[in-house]
Every structure is written in structure tokens, then in C-alpha cells.
Amino acid sequence: MTQSEILTQHQQVCDEIHQLALEENRFLKQNQRVPDSSFMERKKDLLARLDQTLSELKAASADTNPANRPNPEAVEKARARIMQILHLDRENEQLLFRYSLGAGPRPTAAKPPPSQLQRIYHKHG
């Protein structure tokens, strides 16, 4: 496979990961809970495919033939998509953190007894 073909495959995987990150973001905002295990399995599979295409790109980059080099615009498009994924993933991590912490009831401050409040008011009033 040429670098251009591998880059096209890589771009497709990046697009799928971006779609999944958008789905995860929508889910987190709507349901305010961690997605189920099947969703996480899909994410894990896509990340394994991304790792594979990155390895293929790295191996193909050793080819010095200019005819096999990918279009610079395609490379930039892939980089831009990766940046979008990273941005979304960061937001999703923050949402996951917030919703995993907010699962239980929030602690409230202990209310002072009325007699203590009355003493404070009389002391300063």
C-alpha cells in the first residue's frame, strides 16, 4: 500500500473516532453518567485500529519515492481531525470526571443550633 492509501485509511479511522467522541459527548451531556461497556468496547476497538494505521504510516514513511508521498493537504486534514478528537476527548474526560464524582448526594454543612446563633447575634449586636 502507498502512503496515500494508508493515509486515506487513517483518515477514515480518525473520522470514525471523531463520530464516536461526538456520540460520547452527547451521551454524557444528556444522561450525566458513564457510558455502558459496549460503548467503551467500540472505543477500544477504534483506538486499536488507529494504532495500527499509525504503525503502517510510520513504516511507509521510510519510502523516499516522491511519487508515493501523500498530498500535504491530506496530511494537514488528518492532523486537524486528530486535534478535534483530542479537544473533544478532553471535554469528555472532564464530563466523565464530574459525573463520576457527582454520583452520590452532596454533603451539606452542619447547621448550627439556634441557641448558638442567638449567642453570636447577642455578642455582636
N, CA, C and O atoms as a DFTB+ gen file, in Angstrom:
500 C
 N C O
     1  1       0.837      -1.185       0.000
     2  2       0.000       0.000       0.000
     3  2       0.879       1.245       0.000
     4  3       1.939       1.269       0.626
     5  1       0.435       2.262      -0.698
     6  2       1.189       3.517      -0.745
     7  2       0.859       4.356       0.490
     8  3      -0.105       4.089       1.207
     9  1       1.681       5.371       0.717
    10  2       1.441       6.277       1.848
    11  2       0.083       6.957       1.719
    12  3      -0.608       7.162       2.717
    13  1      -0.298       7.303       0.502
    14  2      -1.591       7.969       0.293
    15  2      -2.751       7.053       0.662
    16  3      -3.725       7.493       1.272
    17  1      -2.646       5.785       0.294
    18  2      -3.711       4.833       0.630
    19  2      -3.791       4.618       2.141
    20  3      -4.877       4.559       2.718
    21  1      -2.636       4.506       2.760
    22  2      -2.604       4.326       4.216
    23  2      -3.164       5.566       4.908
    24  3      -3.899       5.457       5.889
    25  1      -2.812       6.743       4.393
    26  2      -3.316       7.987       4.978
    27  2      -4.834       8.081       4.820
    28  3      -5.521       8.568       5.718
    29  1      -5.354       7.621       3.695
    30  2      -6.805       7.612       3.485
    31  2      -7.477       6.703       4.511
    32  3      -8.497       7.064       5.098
    33  1      -6.898       5.524       4.720
    34  2      -7.409       4.609       5.742
    35  2      -7.350       5.259       7.122
    36  3      -8.296       5.173       7.906
    37  1      -6.242       5.896       7.399
    38  2      -6.042       6.577       8.682
    39  2      -7.102       7.667       8.868
    40  3      -7.665       7.810       9.953
    41  1      -7.366       8.422       7.823
    42  2      -8.372       9.485       7.886
    43  2      -9.756       8.901       8.178
    44  3     -10.529       9.485       8.938
    45  1     -10.067       7.752       7.578
    46  2     -11.361       7.111       7.833
    47  2     -11.490       6.693       9.297
    48  3     -12.535       6.885       9.918
    49  1     -10.423       6.124       9.833
    50  2     -10.434       5.724      11.245
    51  2     -10.582       6.961      12.134
    52  3     -11.332       6.942      13.110
    53  1      -9.872       8.024      11.797
    54  2      -9.980       9.276      12.567
    55  2     -11.403       9.822      12.525
    56  3     -11.916      10.298      13.537
    57  1     -12.039       9.755      11.361
    58  2     -13.421      10.224      11.239
    59  2     -14.361       9.389      12.114
    60  3     -15.268       9.927      12.750
    61  1     -14.137       8.069      12.140
    62  2     -14.965       7.198      12.981
    63  2     -14.755       7.514      14.461
    64  3     -15.712       7.537      15.235
    65  1     -13.524       7.752      14.849
    66  2     -13.231       8.087      16.247
    67  2     -13.860       9.432      16.605
    68  3     -14.382       9.603      17.707
    69  1     -13.811      10.377      15.683
    70  2     -14.428      11.687      15.925
    71  2     -15.936      11.526      16.122
    72  3     -16.513      12.135      17.023
    73  1     -16.575      10.708      15.281
    74  2     -18.016      10.463      15.424
    75  2     -18.319       9.842      16.783
    76  3     -19.279      10.225      17.452
    77  1     -17.495       8.884      17.182
    78  2     -17.697       8.221      18.466
    79  2     -17.508       9.204      19.625
    80  3     -18.250       9.157      20.607
    81  1     -16.528      10.081      19.513
    82  2     -16.302      11.090      20.554
    83  2     -17.491      12.049      20.642
    84  3     -17.877      12.470      21.733
    85  1     -18.066      12.391      19.492
    86  2     -19.267      13.236      19.493
    87  2     -20.434      12.517      20.164
    88  3     -21.171      13.113      20.949
    89  1     -20.597      11.225      19.846
    90  2     -21.654      10.427      20.476
    91  2     -21.463      10.384      21.989
    92  3     -22.411      10.552      22.756
    93  1     -20.220      10.156      22.400
    94  2     -19.914      10.091      23.825
    95  2     -20.229      11.427      24.498
    96  3     -20.774      11.456      25.602
    97  1     -19.889      12.523      23.839
    98  2     -20.140      13.848      24.385
    99  2     -21.640      14.080      24.552
   100  3     -22.085      14.558      25.595
   101  1     -22.418      13.741      23.523
   102  2     -23.876      13.896      23.597
   103  2     -24.450      13.039      24.724
   104  3     -25.289      13.492      25.502
   105  1     -23.981      11.794      24.796
   106  2     -24.465      10.880      25.824
   107  2     -24.183      11.428      27.221
   108  3     -25.062      11.431      28.083
   109  1     -22.963      11.885      27.437
   110  2     -22.584      12.402      28.752
   111  2     -23.416      13.620      29.133
   112  3     -23.842      13.755      30.280
   113  1     -23.643      14.501      28.173
   114  2     -24.411      15.712      28.476
   115  2     -25.883      15.396      28.726
   116  3     -26.518      16.029      29.569
   117  1     -26.432      14.416      27.996
   118  2     -27.853      14.098      28.149
   119  2     -28.132      13.211      29.359
   120  3     -29.104      13.430      30.082
   121  1     -27.284      12.213      29.579
   122  2     -27.554      11.218      30.617
   123  2     -26.797      11.453      31.918
   124  3     -27.159      10.903      32.957
   125  1     -25.765      12.254      31.864
   126  2     -24.955      12.598      33.033
   127  2     -24.494      11.354      33.798
   128  3     -24.550      11.295      35.026
   129  1     -24.037      10.368      33.031
   130  2     -23.477       9.154      33.621
   131  2     -22.472       8.552      32.652
   132  3     -22.396       8.954      31.491
   133  1     -21.712       7.599      33.134
   134  2     -20.691       6.930      32.328
   135  2     -21.376       6.021      31.307
   136  3     -22.332       5.326      31.652
   137  1     -20.904       6.014      30.056
   138  2     -21.494       5.117      29.048
   139  2     -21.298       3.648      29.425
   140  3     -20.434       3.308      30.233
   141  1     -22.120       2.788      28.822
   142  2     -22.039       1.359      29.136
   143  2     -20.792       0.711      28.537
   144  3     -20.053       1.334      27.775
   145  1     -20.578      -0.534      28.894
   146  2     -19.349      -1.233      28.495
   147  2     -19.275      -1.478      26.990
   148  3     -18.176      -1.511      26.436
   149  1     -20.412      -1.650      26.313
   150  2     -20.370      -1.880      24.858
   151  2     -19.831      -0.644      24.137
   152  3     -19.099      -0.758      23.154
   153  1     -20.195       0.518      24.628
   154  2     -19.679       1.757      24.041
   155  2     -18.169       1.840      24.244
   156  3     -17.432       2.192      23.323
   157  1     -17.719       1.518      25.436
   158  2     -16.290       1.577      25.735
   159  2     -15.515       0.547      24.910
   160  3     -14.363       0.779      24.542
   161  1     -16.153      -0.591      24.623
   162  2     -15.514      -1.615      23.794
   163  2     -15.339      -1.106      22.361
   164  3     -14.303      -1.336      21.739
   165  1     -16.355      -0.415      21.844
   166  2     -16.247       0.184      20.499
   167  2     -15.092       1.172      20.451
   168  3     -14.325       1.202      19.489
   169  1     -14.978       1.970      21.486
   170  2     -13.905       2.961      21.560
   171  2     -12.543       2.267      21.586
   172  3     -11.611       2.687      20.901
   173  1     -12.440       1.223      22.367
   174  2     -11.188       0.477      22.470
   175  2     -10.806      -0.125      21.110
   176  3      -9.640      -0.076      20.720
   177  1     -11.774      -0.688      20.393
   178  2     -11.511      -1.276      19.072
   179  2     -11.040      -0.220      18.075
   180  3     -10.099      -0.450      17.314
   181  1     -11.697       0.937      18.083
   182  2     -11.297       2.008      17.166
   183  2      -9.899       2.520      17.483
   184  3      -9.124       2.821      16.575
   185  1      -9.580       2.619      18.747
   186  2      -8.240       3.078      19.119
   187  2      -7.174       2.064      18.711
   188  3      -6.051       2.442      18.375
   189  1      -7.522       0.781      18.741
   190  2      -6.583      -0.247      18.267
   191  2      -6.369      -0.106      16.761
   192  3      -5.249      -0.256      16.273
   193  1      -7.446       0.182      16.026
   194  2      -7.318       0.414      14.578
   195  2      -6.481       1.658      14.298
   196  3      -5.684       1.672      13.360
   197  1      -6.657       2.700      15.105
   198  2      -5.854       3.911      14.949
   199  2      -4.378       3.596      15.162
   200  3      -3.519       4.057      14.410
   201  1      -4.098       2.820      16.177
   202  2      -2.716       2.431      16.451
   203  2      -2.127       1.665      15.264
   204  3      -0.964       1.856      14.908
   205  1      -2.937       0.801      14.660
   206  2      -2.487       0.030      13.501
   207  2      -2.169       0.951      12.320
   208  3      -1.127       0.798      11.684
   209  1      -3.051       1.901      12.023
   210  2      -2.794       2.795      10.885
   211  2      -1.590       3.691      11.148
   212  3      -0.843       4.018      10.226
   213  1      -1.402       4.087      12.400
   214  2      -0.219       4.893      12.727
   215  2       1.064       4.088      12.515
   216  3       2.060       4.613      12.019
   217  1       1.029       2.819      12.893
   218  2       2.196       1.953      12.668
   219  2       2.471       1.793      11.179
   220  3       3.624       1.818      10.748
   221  1       1.408       1.627      10.395
   222  2       1.565       1.492       8.943
   223  2       2.112       2.777       8.328
   224  3       2.957       2.734       7.434
   225  1       1.627       3.918       8.809
   226  2       2.139       5.199       8.311
   227  2       3.618       5.361       8.631
   228  3       4.400       5.830       7.804
   229  1       3.983       4.968       9.834
   230  2       5.382       5.082      10.236
   231  2       6.264       4.189       9.361
   232  3       7.340       4.605       8.931
   233  1       5.807       2.968       9.099
   234  2       6.577       2.045       8.263
   235  2       6.662       2.558       6.828
   236  3       7.708       2.439       6.189
   237  1       5.570       3.127       6.318
   238  2       5.546       3.612       4.938
   239  2       6.356       4.892       4.769
   240  3       6.773       5.214       3.657
   241  1       6.580       5.613       5.840
   242  2       7.317       6.877       5.722
   243  2       8.783       6.650       5.359
   244  3       9.479       7.588       4.971
   245  1       9.249       5.417       5.484
   246  2      10.628       5.100       5.097
   247  2      10.804       5.136       3.579
   248  3      11.924       5.241       3.079
   249  1       9.692       5.047       2.852
   250  2       9.738       5.101       1.386
   251  2      10.067       6.532       0.959
   252  3       9.307       7.458       1.242
   253  1      11.185       6.707       0.288
   254  2      11.639       8.049      -0.104
   255  2      11.202       8.442      -1.505
   256  3      11.544       9.527      -1.975
   257  1      10.463       7.589      -2.171
   258  2       9.992       7.890      -3.520
   259  2       8.942       9.005      -3.447
   260  3       7.896       8.827      -2.823
   261  1       9.214      10.160      -4.083
   262  2       8.266      11.288      -4.021
   263  2       6.895      10.959      -4.610
   264  3       5.896      11.565      -4.223
   265  1       6.839      10.014      -5.531
   266  2       5.559       9.654      -6.145
   267  2       4.629       8.976      -5.139
   268  3       3.409       9.008      -5.301
   269  1       5.196       8.368      -4.109
   270  2       4.388       7.662      -3.114
   271  2       4.002       8.535      -1.924
   272  3       3.263       8.094      -1.044
   273  1       4.489       9.746      -1.893
   274  2       4.188      10.629      -0.756
   275  2       2.742      11.134      -0.842
   276  3       2.235      11.411      -1.929
   277  1       2.097      11.246       0.308
   278  2       0.715      11.746       0.308
   279  2       0.660      13.252       0.068
   280  3       1.639      13.972       0.264
   281  1      -0.482      13.688      -0.348
   282  2      -0.745      15.101      -0.572
   283  2      -0.618      15.838       0.773
   284  3      -1.203      15.404       1.765
   285  1       0.137      16.941       0.817
   286  2       0.285      17.689       2.087
   287  2      -1.051      18.161       2.662
   288  3      -1.202      18.269       3.879
   289  1      -2.010      18.439       1.795
   290  2      -3.331      18.862       2.281
   291  2      -4.026      17.718       3.018
   292  3      -4.722      17.944       4.007
   293  1      -3.834      16.489       2.531
   294  2      -4.427      15.326       3.194
   295  2      -3.787      15.102       4.563
   296  3      -4.463      14.734       5.523
   297  1      -2.496      15.325       4.637
   298  2      -1.788      15.193       5.918
   299  2      -2.316      16.233       6.904
   300  3      -2.563      15.920       8.069
   301  1      -2.486      17.458       6.439
   302  2      -2.982      18.533       7.306
   303  2      -4.419      18.253       7.746
   304  3      -4.789      18.545       8.883
   305  1      -5.223      17.693       6.853
   306  2      -6.607      17.351       7.186
   307  2      -6.637      16.301       8.301
   308  3      -7.449      16.385       9.222
   309  1      -5.741      15.310       8.205
   310  2      -5.666      14.270       9.242
   311  2      -5.224      14.875      10.572
   312  3      -5.766      14.527      11.621
   313  1      -4.260      15.765      10.536
   314  2      -3.795      16.421      11.769
   315  2      -4.914      17.248      12.408
   316  3      -5.091      17.233      13.626
   317  1      -5.654      17.957      11.583
   318  2      -6.752      18.780      12.100
   319  2      -7.818      17.905      12.762
   320  3      -8.373      18.271      13.798
   321  1      -8.102      16.747      12.158
   322  2      -9.103      15.844      12.724
   323  2      -8.620      15.296      14.072
   324  3      -9.397      15.176      15.020
   325  1      -7.339      14.968      14.139
   326  2      -6.765      14.478      15.399
   327  2      -6.894      15.550      16.485
   328  3      -7.210      15.235      17.632
   329  1      -6.652      16.804      16.130
   330  2      -6.783      17.890      17.105
   331  2      -8.232      18.016      17.584
   332  3      -8.477      18.253      18.766
   333  1      -9.186      17.857      16.669
   334  2     -10.598      17.902      17.057
   335  2     -10.922      16.761      18.026
   336  3     -11.637      16.948      19.011
   337  1     -10.387      15.587      17.728
   338  2     -10.618      14.426      18.590
   339  2     -10.039      14.676      19.977
   340  3     -10.691      14.406      20.985
   341  1      -8.820      15.190      20.024
   342  2      -8.181      15.456      21.314
   343  2      -8.971      16.475      22.130
   344  3      -9.124      16.322      23.342
   345  1      -9.467      17.506      21.466
   346  2     -10.255      18.528      22.155
   347  2     -11.540      17.918      22.732
   348  3     -11.880      18.144      23.893
   349  1     -12.237      17.149      21.910
   350  2     -13.472      16.506      22.362
   351  2     -13.196      15.506      23.479
   352  3     -13.948      15.424      24.450
   353  1     -12.117      14.753      23.335
   354  2     -11.780      13.751      24.334
   355  2     -11.481      14.409      25.678
   356  3     -11.848      13.889      26.731
   357  1     -10.823      15.537      25.630
   358  2     -10.533      16.265      26.876
   359  2     -11.834      16.719      27.545
   360  3     -11.998      16.591      28.758
   361  1     -12.745      17.245      26.745
   362  2     -14.037      17.663      27.295
   363  2     -14.787      16.461      27.867
   364  3     -15.395      16.552      28.933
   365  1     -14.742      15.334      27.152
   366  2     -15.418      14.129      27.628
   367  2     -14.812      13.625      28.937
   368  3     -15.535      13.176      29.826
   369  1     -13.500      13.699      29.052
   370  2     -12.844      13.289      30.299
   371  2     -13.310      14.157      31.462
   372  3     -13.551      13.654      32.559
   373  1     -13.438      15.451      31.225
   374  2     -13.899      16.350      32.285
   375  2     -15.334      16.021      32.687
   376  3     -15.674      16.023      33.870
   377  1     -16.176      15.738      31.682
   378  2     -17.561      15.365      31.980
   379  2     -17.617      14.040      32.736
   380  3     -18.369      13.902      33.701
   381  1     -16.822      13.071      32.296
   382  2     -16.775      11.779      32.988
   383  2     -16.357      11.961      34.441
   384  3     -16.944      11.372      35.348
   385  1     -15.351      12.773      34.645
   386  2     -14.865      13.030      35.996
   387  2     -15.961      13.673      36.839
   388  3     -16.201      13.262      37.974
   389  1     -16.615      14.669      36.288
   390  2     -17.671      15.378      37.019
   391  2     -18.814      14.428      37.380
   392  3     -19.293      14.433      38.514
   393  1     -19.249      13.614      36.415
   394  2     -20.394      12.750      36.668
   395  2     -20.031      11.548      37.526
   396  3     -20.890      11.016      38.229
   397  1     -18.793      11.115      37.485
   398  2     -18.410      10.000      38.353
   399  2     -18.286      10.475      39.801
   400  3     -18.529       9.700      40.726
   401  1     -17.912      11.732      40.007
   402  2     -17.838      12.278      41.364
   403  2     -19.215      12.641      41.897
   404  3     -19.474      12.506      43.093
   405  1     -20.087      13.094      41.029
   406  2     -21.397      13.573      41.442
   407  2     -22.431      12.480      41.577
   408  3     -23.626      12.774      41.606
   409  1     -22.013      11.217      41.662
   410  2     -22.967      10.116      41.718
   411  2     -23.767      10.103      43.020
   412  3     -24.951       9.767      43.005
   413  1     -23.158      10.455      44.123
   414  2     -23.837      10.420      45.412
   415  2     -24.384      11.780      45.793
   416  3     -24.158      12.767      45.094
   417  1     -25.107      11.830      46.909
   418  2     -25.618      13.129      47.362
   419  2     -24.467      14.014      47.839
   420  3     -23.483      13.537      48.405
   421  1     -24.614      15.272      47.601
   422  2     -23.575      16.218      48.003
   423  2     -23.677      16.479      49.503
   424  3     -24.772      16.650      50.040
   425  1     -22.529      16.508      50.173
   426  2     -22.576      16.781      51.615
   427  2     -22.970      18.238      51.861
   428  3     -22.581      19.142      51.121
   429  1     -23.745      18.434      52.913
   430  2     -24.142      19.797      53.272
   431  2     -23.458      20.159      54.585
   432  3     -23.123      19.293      55.393
   433  1     -23.267      21.419      54.771
   434  2     -22.640      21.889      56.010
   435  2     -23.610      21.670      57.167
   436  3     -24.822      21.814      57.011
   437  1     -23.066      21.325      58.317
   438  2     -23.895      21.116      59.507
   439  2     -24.507      22.447      59.936
   440  3     -23.839      23.481      59.951
   441  1     -25.783      22.399      60.281
   442  2     -26.465      23.621      60.712
   443  2     -26.197      23.834      62.197
   444  3     -26.362      22.921      63.006
   445  1     -25.782      25.042      62.544
   446  2     -25.559      25.313      63.976
   447  2     -26.906      25.371      64.700
   448  3     -27.918      25.773      64.125
   449  1     -26.898      24.965      65.962
   450  2     -28.158      25.029      66.722
   451  2     -28.602      26.486      66.898
   452  3     -27.766      27.387      66.954
   453  1     -29.907      26.714      66.985
   454  2     -30.420      28.088      67.128
   455  2     -29.853      28.826      68.341
   456  3     -29.665      30.041      68.293
   457  1     -29.581      28.108      69.418
   458  2     -29.047      28.777      70.611
   459  2     -27.663      29.372      70.329
   460  3     -27.335      30.446      70.835
   461  1     -26.855      28.679      69.525
   462  2     -25.526      29.198      69.187
   463  2     -25.662      30.452      68.330
   464  3     -24.939      31.426      68.544
   465  1     -26.572      30.442      67.369
   466  2     -26.794      31.628      66.539
   467  2     -27.263      32.809      67.389
   468  3     -26.845      33.947      67.176
   469  1     -28.135      32.520      68.351
   470  2     -28.656      33.581      69.201
   471  2     -27.529      34.206      70.019
   472  3     -27.490      35.427      70.173
   473  1     -26.607      33.390      70.550
   474  2     -25.468      33.913      71.313
   475  2     -24.574      34.781      70.436
   476  3     -24.095      35.823      70.883
   477  1     -24.344      34.364      69.195
   478  2     -23.493      35.142      68.286
   479  2     -24.131      36.495      68.013
   480  3     -23.445      37.517      68.030
   481  1     -25.449      36.514      67.758
   482  2     -26.133      37.773      67.491
   483  2     -26.096      38.704      68.700
   484  3     -25.895      39.909      68.552
   485  1     -26.290      38.150      69.891
   486  2     -26.273      38.987      71.094
   487  2     -24.878      39.518      71.384
   488  3     -24.726      40.637      71.875
   489  1     -23.855      38.715      71.081
   490  2     -22.475      39.128      71.333
   491  2     -22.089      40.298      70.430
   492  3     -21.421      41.225      70.887
   493  1     -22.491      40.276      69.169
   494  2     -22.081      41.297      68.201
   495  2     -23.168      42.345      67.960
   496  3     -22.943      43.287      67.200
   497  1     -24.289      42.213      68.561
   498  2     -25.375      43.132      68.261
   499  2     -25.566      44.168      69.241
   500  3     -26.457      45.004      69.091
